[in-house]
Structure formats: structure tokens, C-alpha cells
Amino acid sequence: MRKKTKKEIKKWLLLTVGVVAFTFMLTSVSFAGGENADNYGILSIVPPVLALVLAFVTRQVIPALFLGVVTGGIISGNFDIVGEYLIPSLGSEGYAQILLVYLWCLGGLIGIWTKTGGAQKFAIWAGKKMVRGRRSAKLFAWLMGVVFHQGGTISTILAGSTVRPICDEAGVSHEELSYIVDSTASPIATLIPFNAWPLYIAGLVAGTIPLIPDEKAGLNFFFSAIPYNFYAWIAILFTFLLAMEKMPFIGNKMKKAIKRVKETGKLNRDGAKPLASEELTEIDIPEDYETTLMDFIVPIGTLLGVGVIPKFVVGEMYIPQAFMLSVLSAMILALFKGMDLEDAIDGFVDGAKGVTIGAIILGLAVTLGNVSDSLGTANYIVGATEAIIVPVLLPAIYMLLCMFVAFSVGSSWGTYAVMFPIAMPLAYAVNPDPTFITICFSAVTGGSIYGDQCSPISDTTIMSSLACGADLMDHVYTQIPQASAAAGISMVLYTILTAVLC
């Protein structure tokens, strides 16, 4: 084992030196010919593509992301990556919210449940009432993904942390569970739009074309485009079919995961490195503590009550406050029922420790995203493909382009921000027909979701793996075939529909 470790270290050192040298060479060539105003040419895509390739080849996400950041610093000439990229990214309000709310509060809550047994108690109760085996457990996970339809990290955390104990008990592999949770997160958020997505997208498309003069028109346009959001509909359908064990498109790695868990009961493959550590999975209930359903219902009820209900009452969502109050309610209830303060604090700390790896990965992913922004990665990709305009193929081209951009930068919302202001005017210039515009709009929406859902540097991908206890790259590898089948079918449907109606 020690010899193998030394060999791995040597390999990574040589790889690092090679990457840095190669990047210096490319950068010198690029600077000799100058750079564009909004991007660094083809060098713009080197950092995210390098990080993705290394992550896939080596299954080591942290060094892959770090090398991507270093490469971006070399290309941009900002050699002080700590001062120019890491500190601004890790010190940003966005990352602070992710770290505090989605990681510490999530980890802390699950850690407290390991002390109270709340989630395990709910799993036993749900198993008796609703779950009869693997199929019904997966169907329950699918239903929770639909119920928690806020999208992105919120959905993955709520659904994953709720259903994982039930699915573990029923023998559902973590690859299956993380796929179901991830594929019912962002897709469902665009189909049941009682969340922040419509307002965000409406603001991006407002004023881009005469058909959408303002945000109100953009909001109405978003709702009218829901029937054409083929990828989201098919993704939800595919996860349902997987839950019912009727899925026609299953990748080989997912088949192996299903076979493994059925034959051996192993939720992860041998050698897997789940993002959820033992601190999040080992139950350590004090001897004198009596576990009840309230240990699960109170914190989850607080989370939903504070985070979701106000959306329908005052039009606002208080997600950070909801997570914090959820943790506090779980802790206060435990203390009220007689748990020692030391045990409650130990549970919270152990849970927070259990998400350390996820915090590191997310921090580097956020940093790489900022590196890509500074290099104009998305702008280059869009500009390089603008010349490929065939009206009947434009929706499929939009979807494919958004898939690649979102996969490279790990963000659907970031892709929306770049694509919609360009895609909508271009589509209107090609064909101002409202149906054609709606189809193009939906293609951008769906393609961005696919890329975000499948990218190993996306926060939803990372959080799905974390909440479900899966190895990050195992989740990526097993999810891509089903998601790609859904994307391929969507592009065919867009092309046929465009040819018939437009």
C-alpha cells in the first residue's frame, strides 16, 4: 500500500509539471498573437477541460480541480492564485452560504440524527408504511425528489438526507440513489416552478427580443415553455422508470452497481470513497435516550415550514434561516428529552467534520468557476459556434452547446446568464415565430440542466453524492448514460418539432 502511494504521488508530481509546462507553452503562443477582448481564445477552455479530463481519468477530483485553477492562473498571468482566485472565491458570500448552510448545517443535522436516531426511526416507520423493498424505496426517493422541487443543492440535500436511511435499509445502491436524487432536483424545478428559477430566468431574457419586453413577459414566457422542456420531462420519467425497474436505457456501470448490491448487499463498490464519512453514517445513540419520530419530524418540519411555506404566503424563501433553525430545533428537542449538551454538540461537530471533503471540493469548484469567468470560457464557446446556424437544427445546437458549457463550468444558472442574452436575439433573427423562439428557449433550459447535473464540478452533483453517501466519480459515471440518452432524445424531438411547426 505504501509503495502504491509513493507511485501515485510521483505520477501526480510528473503530471503537474507537465501540465504547467504545457500551459506556459500554449500561453506564450497565444500572447504572441494577442487575445480577444472578452476571452483568451481557445486557452479559455483549457482549465475546465483539464480539470474534467483529469477527474474522469484519475477519479481524483481535488487535485484535478486544483490543477485547473493553477492552469487558469498561468493563462491569465495571475500567478498569485491564492490572492487572485482562492481568497476571493472562498471568502465570497456565495461560498460562505454554501459552507455554513448547505455543508455545516446539513452535516450538523445529520450528525445530531446519529445521536438521536431520528432519521433511522423515520426509516423504520416509513419502511413499515410505504416501503416493501428496493423498488418501493426507490419510488419513495423519487417522490421526495418531486416534493422537494426547489432545485439544485436545496433539493438534493432535502431529498437525499431524508430518503438515504430508508434506501440503505432496502438495499438501494448509492449510485442508484444519487442518480434519482440528482435527476429530480434541477429538472423538476423547471417543471414545478414554485421557486426562484422563473424569476431568475425571466430577468435574463427580459428585453432581449420584442416578444419579451419586460420581466413580467419573461415570467409568462417561462411558464408557456414548460411543455417544451423535453429534457426535464424525460429526465423525470427516466428516474421514475429506474425506480420501477422498467428503465430501457441503463449504462453498464449502473447495471454493475445494481447487480452488486443485489448479490452482495454492498451499497458502494469496493474501493469507493464516499463523500459522506463515517461521522455521518454511524449511529451512536446515548444509552438513556429514547428515540421518537419527533426527532425527525421536528427538524424537517422546521426546515420546510420556514424555508418553503413563506413562498406561498409572502413570496419569499428563507432558506439559510430554515437550515439554521432546523439544526437548532433538533438540538433543543434532544436536550429537552434529556440528552447531555456534550452529546448533542459532539453529534453536530462529528456531522460537520463528515462533510469536510465536500467543502474542499465545492471550494475548489467555486474557484475554478471564477477562473473560467475571468478567462471568458463561456463567451469563447458561444462565439466559436455562432457561425453554425441551420434554422431547423438551431434548438438542438443550442442544447448541445449549453450541455458543453454547463458541463465545463459546473453551473446551469451561470450558463443561463451567458447563453440567454445571446441565444434569444439570434433565434429571433433566424425565425421570429413564437413557437420557434419557445423551442429554442426550452433547449437552452434543458441543455444547461444536463450539463450542471452531469458535471463533477457542479454543486448539485457534489451535494447529491454527499447527501446519498456515494463516491463522486461513481455517481458521475453511472449517471451520464441515462442523462445522455434523455438529452439525445430531446434533441431529436426538438429537430422534428422545429421541422414540422416552424
C-alpha positions in Angstrom: 0.0 0.0 0.0 2.9 2.4 0.9 4.6 1.6 -2.4 1.5 2.3 -4.3 1.0 5.6 -2.5 4.5 6.7 -3.5 3.9 5.7 -7.1 0.7 7.8 -7.1 2.4 10.8 -5.7 5.2 10.5 -8.3 2.6 10.3 -11.0 0.8 13.4 -9.9 4.0 15.4 -9.5 5.1 14.5 -13.0 1.6 15.3 -14.3 1.6 18.6 -12.5 5.0 19.6 -14.0 3.8 18.5 -17.5 0.6 20.5 -17.3 2.3 23.6 -16.1 5.0 23.4 -18.8 2.4 22.7 -21.5 0.3 25.6 -20.3 3.2 28.0 -20.4 4.0 26.9 -23.9 0.4 27.5 -25.1 0.1 30.8 -23.3 3.3 32.1 -24.9 1.9 31.2 -28.4 -1.4 32.8 -27.6 0.1 36.0 -26.3 2.2 36.2 -29.4 -0.9 36.5 -31.5 -2.9 38.6 -29.0 -6.1 37.9 -27.2 -9.8 38.8 -27.7 -11.5 41.5 -25.6 -13.8 39.1 -23.7 -11.8 35.8 -23.7 -8.4 34.2 -24.1 -9.3 32.3 -27.2 -9.0 28.5 -27.2 -7.0 28.8 -24.0 -10.2 29.9 -22.2 -11.4 26.3 -22.2 -8.1 24.7 -21.0 -8.7 24.9 -17.2 -12.2 23.5 -17.0 -11.5 20.9 -19.7 -8.2 19.9 -18.0 -10.0 19.5 -14.6 -12.8 17.4 -16.2 -10.4 15.1 -18.0 -8.2 14.6 -15.0 -11.2 14.0 -12.8 -12.5 11.3 -15.2 -9.2 9.6 -15.8 -7.8 9.6 -12.3 -11.0 9.7 -10.2 -9.2 12.3 -8.0 -11.3 15.4 -8.1 -9.5 17.6 -5.6 -6.0 17.6 -7.4 -7.8 17.8 -10.7 -9.7 21.0 -9.7 -6.6 22.5 -8.2 -4.6 21.9 -11.3 -7.4 23.6 -13.3 -7.1 26.6 -11.1 -3.3 26.7 -11.4 -3.6 26.4 -15.1 -6.1 29.3 -15.3 -3.7 31.5 -13.2 -0.9 30.8 -15.7 -3.0 31.6 -18.7 -4.3 34.8 -17.2 -0.9 35.8 -15.9 -2.3 35.9 -12.4 0.3 33.7 -10.8 -0.8 34.5 -7.3 -3.7 32.1 -7.4 -4.1 32.4 -3.6 -4.7 36.2 -3.7 -6.3 36.4 -7.1 -8.6 33.4 -7.0 -8.7 31.3 -3.9 -9.2 34.0 -1.2 -11.8 36.0 -3.3 -13.7 32.7 -4.1 -13.6 31.1 -0.6 -14.3 34.5 1.0 -17.3 35.2 -1.2 -20.8 35.5 0.2 -21.9 32.7 -2.1 -19.3 30.2 -0.8 -19.9 31.3 2.8 -23.5 30.5 2.4 -22.7 27.1 0.9 -20.3 26.3 3.7 -22.5 27.5 6.5 -25.9 26.4 5.3 -25.6 23.5 3.0 -22.5 21.9 4.5 -22.2 22.7 8.2 -25.9 22.8 8.8 -26.6 19.7 6.7 -23.7 17.8 8.2 -24.6 19.1 11.7 -28.2 18.0 11.3 -27.3 14.5 10.1 -24.7 14.3 12.9 -27.3 15.1 15.5 -29.5 12.4 14.0 -26.7 9.9 14.6 -27.1 10.8 18.3 -30.9 10.9 18.4 -31.6 8.2 15.9 -34.3 10.4 14.3 -33.6 9.6 10.7 -33.3 5.9 11.4 -36.6 5.9 13.3 -38.3 7.6 10.4 -36.7 5.0 8.1 -38.1 2.2 10.1 -41.6 3.8 10.2 -41.6 4.6 6.5 -40.4 1.1 5.8 -43.4 -0.4 7.5 -45.9 2.1 6.0 -44.6 2.6 2.4 -41.5 0.6 1.6 -41.6 -3.1 0.8 -38.3 -3.5 -0.9 -35.9 -1.9 -3.3 -38.5 -0.8 -5.8 -40.8 0.9 -3.4 -37.8 2.5 -1.6 -36.6 4.0 -4.9 -40.1 5.1 -5.7 -40.2 6.9 -2.3 -36.9 8.6 -3.2 -38.4 9.7 -6.5 -41.5 11.1 -4.8 -39.3 13.1 -2.3 -37.3 14.5 -5.2 -40.6 15.7 -6.7 -41.9 17.1 -3.4 -38.6 18.9 -2.7 -38.8 20.8 -6.0 -36.8 23.9 -5.1 -33.9 22.8 -7.4 -30.2 22.5 -7.2 -28.5 21.9 -3.8 -31.7 22.6 -1.8 -33.5 19.6 -3.4 -30.5 17.3 -3.2 -30.0 18.0 0.4 -33.6 17.7 1.4 -34.4 14.6 -0.6 -31.0 12.8 -0.1 -30.9 13.2 3.7 -34.5 12.2 4.0 -34.5 9.0 1.9 -31.0 7.7 2.3 -31.6 5.8 5.6 -34.7 4.2 4.0 -33.0 3.2 0.8 -29.9 1.9 2.7 -32.2 -0.3 4.7 -33.9 -1.6 1.5 -30.6 -2.3 -0.3 -30.6 0.5 -2.9 -27.1 1.2 -4.2 -25.8 4.7 -3.6 -25.2 5.0 -7.4 -28.9 4.5 -8.0 -30.0 6.7 -5.2 -27.7 9.6 -6.1 -28.9 9.4 -9.7 -32.6 9.6 -8.6 -31.9 12.5 -6.2 -29.8 14.4 -8.7 -32.1 13.9 -11.7 -35.1 15.0 -9.8 -33.5 18.2 -8.5 -33.0 20.9 -11.2 -35.3 19.2 -13.8 -38.3 19.2 -11.5 -37.5 22.8 -10.5 -38.2 23.9 -14.1 -41.4 21.9 -14.3 -43.0 22.8 -10.9 -41.7 26.4 -10.9 -42.7 27.5 -7.3 -39.2 28.5 -6.7 -36.6 31.1 -7.7 -35.9 29.7 -11.2 -38.6 31.5 -13.1 -37.8 34.9 -11.7 -34.1 34.5 -12.3 -34.5 33.4 -15.9 -37.2 36.0 -16.6 -34.7 38.7 -15.6 -32.2 37.3 -18.0 -34.5 37.2 -21.1 -36.4 40.4 -20.4 -35.8 42.9 -23.2 -33.7 40.5 -25.3 -36.4 40.3 -28.1 -39.6 42.2 -28.9 -41.7 39.1 -27.7 -40.3 39.6 -24.2 -40.2 43.3 -23.5 -40.0 43.0 -19.6 -39.7 40.6 -16.7 -43.4 40.0 -16.5 -43.5 38.9 -20.1 -40.4 36.8 -19.4 -42.2 35.1 -16.5 -45.2 34.3 -18.7 -42.8 33.0 -21.4 -41.2 30.7 -18.9 -44.5 29.1 -17.9 -45.6 28.8 -21.6 -42.3 27.0 -22.4 -42.8 24.3 -19.7 -44.4 21.8 -22.1 -41.4 22.1 -24.5 -38.8 21.4 -21.8 -38.2 17.9 -23.1 -35.1 17.1 -21.2 -36.6 17.9 -17.8 -39.7 15.8 -18.6 -37.6 12.8 -19.9 -35.2 13.0 -17.0 -38.0 12.8 -14.5 -39.6 9.9 -16.5 -36.3 8.1 -16.6 -35.8 8.3 -12.9 -39.3 7.0 -12.3 -38.7 4.1 -14.7 -35.4 3.3 -12.9 -37.3 3.3 -9.6 -39.9 1.0 -11.0 -37.1 -1.2 -12.6 -38.5 -0.6 -16.1 -35.7 1.6 -17.4 -34.8 0.8 -21.0 -31.6 2.9 -21.0 -29.2 1.8 -18.3 -25.4 2.2 -18.6 -23.1 -0.7 -18.0 -21.7 0.8 -14.8 -25.2 1.3 -13.3 -26.1 -2.3 -14.2 -23.0 -3.4 -12.3 -24.0 -1.3 -9.3 -27.4 -2.8 -9.3 -26.1 -6.4 -9.7 -23.5 -5.8 -6.9 -26.0 -4.6 -4.3 -28.4 -7.4 -5.1 -25.8 -10.1 -4.9 -23.6 -8.8 -2.1 -25.6 -6.0 -0.3 -22.7 -3.6 -0.8 -24.1 0.0 -1.2 -20.8 1.2 -2.7 -18.2 -0.7 -4.8 -15.0 -1.9 -3.1 -12.5 0.9 -3.1 -15.1 3.7 -3.4 -14.6 6.9 -1.5 -18.0 8.2 -0.4 -18.2 11.9 0.3 -20.2 11.2 3.4 -17.8 10.0 6.0 -18.4 7.6 8.9 -19.3 10.5 11.1 -22.5 10.9 9.0 -23.4 7.2 9.0 -22.6 5.6 12.3 -25.4 5.6 14.8 -24.3 6.4 18.4 -27.4 7.0 20.5 -26.7 7.5 24.2 -28.0 4.6 26.3 -30.6 6.6 28.2 -32.0 8.4 25.2 -35.5 7.4 23.9 -35.8 7.9 20.1 -39.2 9.0 18.7 -40.5 10.1 15.3 -40.4 13.7 16.6 -36.6 13.6 16.4 -37.0 13.6 12.7 -40.3 15.4 12.2 -39.5 18.5 14.2 -36.3 19.5 12.3 -37.6 18.5 8.9 -40.9 20.3 9.7 -38.9 23.4 10.7 -36.9 23.2 7.6 -39.9 23.0 5.3 -42.1 25.4 7.4 -39.5 28.2 7.4 -38.0 27.5 4.0 -41.0 26.7 1.8 -44.3 27.9 3.2 -43.4 31.6 3.2 -43.0 31.3 -0.5 -46.8 30.8 -0.8 -47.6 33.4 1.8 -45.3 36.4 1.3 -43.5 35.3 -1.9 -40.1 35.0 -0.1 -38.0 32.0 0.7 -35.8 31.9 3.9 -33.5 29.0 3.1 -30.5 29.9 5.2 -32.7 30.7 8.2 -34.6 27.4 7.7 -31.5 25.3 7.8 -30.1 27.0 10.8 -33.4 26.8 12.7 -33.7 23.2 11.7 -30.4 22.3 13.3 -31.2 24.3 16.4 -34.7 22.7 16.7 -33.1 19.2 16.5 -30.6 20.1 19.2 -33.1 21.8 21.5 -35.5 18.9 21.2 -32.7 16.4 22.1 -31.8 18.5 25.1 -35.4 18.8 26.2 -35.7 15.0 26.0 -32.7 14.6 28.3 -29.7 14.3 26.1 -26.5 15.8 27.6 -25.3 19.0 25.9 -21.9 17.4 25.3 -23.5 14.5 23.3 -25.6 17.0 21.3 -22.5 19.1 20.5 -20.4 16.0 19.7 -23.1 14.9 17.2 -23.1 18.3 15.5 -19.3 18.5 15.3 -18.9 15.0 14.1 -21.5 15.7 11.4 -19.8 18.9 10.3 -16.4 17.0 10.2 -18.1 14.5 7.9 -18.6 17.0 5.1 -15.1 18.3 5.1 -14.2 16.7 1.8 -17.3 18.1 0.2 -16.4 21.5 1.5 -13.0 21.3 -0.1 -14.3 20.1 -3.4 -17.0 22.8 -3.5 -14.5 25.5 -2.6 -12.2 24.5 -5.5 -15.2 24.1 -7.8 -16.3 27.7 -7.0 -12.7 28.9 -7.5 -12.5 27.2 -10.9 -15.8 28.8 -11.9 -14.4 32.2 -11.1 -11.2 31.3 -13.1 -13.4 30.4 -16.1 -15.3 33.7 -15.7 -12.1 35.7 -15.8 -10.9 33.8 -18.9 -14.2 34.2 -20.7 -14.7 30.5 -21.1 -18.4 30.6 -21.8 -18.1 33.6 -24.1 -15.5 31.8 -26.2 -17.5 28.6 -26.5 -20.6 30.6 -27.6 -18.7 32.8 -30.0 -16.9 29.9 -31.6 -20.1 28.2 -32.5 -22.3 31.2 -33.6 -21.4 30.6 -37.2 -23.0 27.1 -37.2 -26.6 28.2 -37.9 -29.1 25.9 -39.6 -32.6 27.0 -38.5 -34.1 23.6 -38.2 -31.0 22.4 -36.2 -30.7 25.6 -34.0 -32.6 24.2 -31.0 -30.5 21.0 -31.0 -27.4 23.1 -31.4 -28.4 25.3 -28.5 -29.0 22.4 -26.3 -25.7 20.7 -27.3 -23.8 24.0 -26.7 -25.4 24.5 -23.3 -24.7 21.0 -22.3 -21.0 21.5 -23.0 -20.8 25.0 -21.4 -22.7 23.9 -18.2 -20.6 20.7 -18.0 -17.4 22.7 -18.3 -18.3 25.4 -15.8 -20.5 23.3 -13.5 -23.4 25.7 -13.4 -26.8 25.9 -15.1 -27.5 29.4 -13.8 -24.1 30.6 -14.9 -24.8 29.1 -18.4 -28.2 30.8 -18.5 -26.6 34.1 -17.7 -24.2 33.8 -20.7 -26.5 32.0 -23.2 -29.9 33.6 -22.9 -28.8 37.2 -23.8 -27.1 35.7 -27.0 -29.4 32.8 -27.8 -32.7 34.7 -27.8 -31.7 37.6 -30.2 -30.0 35.1 -32.5 -33.1 32.8 -32.6 -35.4 35.8 -33.2 -33.2 36.9 -36.1 -33.3 33.4 -37.6 -37.1 33.0 -37.2 -39.3 35.3 -35.2 -42.1 32.7 -34.9 -43.1 32.5 -31.2 -43.2 28.7 -31.3 -39.6 28.6 -32.7 -38.5 31.0 -30.0 -40.2 28.9 -27.3 -38.5 25.7 -28.6 -35.1 27.5 -28.6 -35.7 28.8 -25.1 -36.6 25.3 -23.8 -33.5 23.8 -25.5 -31.3 26.3 -23.6 -33.0 25.5 -20.3 -32.7 21.7 -20.8 -29.2 21.7 -22.1 -28.0 23.8 -19.2 -29.7 21.4 -16.7 -28.0 18.4 -18.3 -24.5 19.9 -18.1 -25.0 21.0 -14.5 -26.4 17.7 -13.5 -23.6 15.6 -15.0 -20.6 17.8 -14.3 -18.3 16.5 -11.5 -17.6 20.2 -10.6 -21.2 21.1 -10.2 -22.5 21.8 -6.7 -25.7 19.7 -7.3 -23.6 16.7 -8.4 -21.3 17.1 -5.4 -24.2 17.5 -2.9 -26.1 14.6 -4.4 -23.1 12.4 -3.8 -22.6 13.8 -0.3 -26.3 13.5 0.8 -26.6 10.0 -0.6 -23.2 8.7 0.5 -21.9 8.0 -2.9 -18.4 8.2 -4.4 -18.5 11.4 -6.5 -17.0 10.0 -9.7 -19.0 6.8 -9.3 -22.1 9.0 -9.3 -20.9 10.9 -12.4 -20.0 7.7 -14.4 -23.3 5.9 -13.6 -25.5 9.0 -14.2 -24.1 10.1 -17.6 -25.5 7.3 -19.8 -29.1 7.8 -18.7 -28.9 11.6 -18.8 -27.2 11.5 -22.2 -30.0 9.2 -23.5 -32.5 11.7 -22.3 -30.6 14.6 -23.9 -30.3 12.7 -27.2 -34.0 12.0 -27.4 -34.7 15.7 -26.5 -32.5 16.9 -29.4 -34.2 14.6 -31.9 -37.6 15.8 -30.7 -36.6 19.5 -31.0 -35.4 18.9 -34.5 -38.6 17.1 -35.6 -40.8 19.6 -33.9 -39.0 22.5 -35.4 -39.2 21.0 -38.9 -43.0 20.3 -38.5 -44.1 23.5 -36.8 -41.6 26.1 -38.0 
